[in-house]
Amino acid sequence: MKKIIVVLVSLAVLTVIAYSQRASIATILLEKGLETAMGADKIADLEDGLHLALCGAGGPLPAPNASGPCVAVIAGKQLFVVDAGTDSPRNLGRMGYQQGFVQAVFLTHFHSDHIDGLGELSTLRWAGGDVSAPLPVYGPNGVEQIVDGFNAAYAQDFTYRHEHHGDTVAPMSAAGMQAMPFDKPAMGELALVYEGEGVKVEALAVDHSPVEPAVGYLFTYKGRSILISGDTTKQANIEHFAQGVDLLVHEALAPNLVNMMNDAATKQGNKIIAKITYDILDYHASPVEAAETARDAGVGHLLYYHIVPPLIIPGQTALFLNGAEDIFPNYTVGQDGVSFTLPANSDEIKLTQKGL
């Protein structure tokens, strides 16, 4: 009993001391944490290969673990981003990737939820990275309007930051974005949009009508491959170009769950939500359809992203899949921070992080 009392007294004394010194302790921890964060270079620590990290697993609806659509692809030491939805630029930082290292952005189409983080991403890259040119933004024809609009909206910010920090931090020569348009390829064809340091990025046509143009992207590097669908219905063109790819990143909308939302909106007399939840059913693939594509293409792994509706309650993932897991069992339902590594010239597919 005496030993227990001594231990409890000792703990109490230590607690009082720690509390009285909390500011000093916090200072030490913060200094060490800042040194580690500012010196971090996650890309340098990655093995050679093709890597993927979801900087945004969701769609246009808010969700706790699924920000606006965004896929980070690291090929060797090059960091690329496909689409830039809400909060995705900050998620890059949370995952340990410095926005200043982003080499280029590839847009699948111009829906607001895929582009509304572009301004923040380009600003963080410009003011936080050692860059000498604007952020290249690749996309099918029409990307010029997107880039020009963001550059116009941020024009005054460019001036403020340059006047305050000068060329060391914010050189005007690197402010904003530069549009890199290309023609949408025909069905059955690929368009080479980027090549360098061993990585090749090709665009393929998808169908997101009435949204036009819309494309997906195929990344290849040292014998490894990732295909990102963008928003689309089930497409033979995706199945064709996904043949044998290591990782298929496919969007998915669950019709059963969206129909439940439609029923609830109708009962409540909410005509707007009822209309939206009816309309969106015809231009997205379901989890079952994505699984069928993965199975028929013989891919290594299927990663669901652009998940609609948000998965927010226990058991909802099973409703979302609705049997897709039986069609193609090698799958991951994405959330922010999910990461994969595909080591160069091998057939390994490593799930390296399950979320933020």
VENBELBEL-V314041 format. One line per field, one symbol per residue. phi: phi as a letter, one per 30 degrees, with the letter a starting at -180 (. if undefined). A space follows every 50 residues. Layout:
phi=???
This chain:
phi=.dddddddddddddddddddcdddddddddddddddddcdbdddddddlc bbbddacccdddbdbbdeeabcbccicccbbcibdeiddddedddjcddd cddacccdaceedcbdcddddddddddcbdcbbdddbdadejdddddddd dddceddededdddciddcbdddcdibbdbdbddddeibccdcaalhjcb cbcbdbcbeddadbbcbccbahicbbccdidaddbdddeddceiddbccb daccddddddddddddddiddddddddddddcbbddeddddddddddidd accdbhdbdecbbeiddddddhjddddbdcbbddbejebbbceehbbdbc dcacld
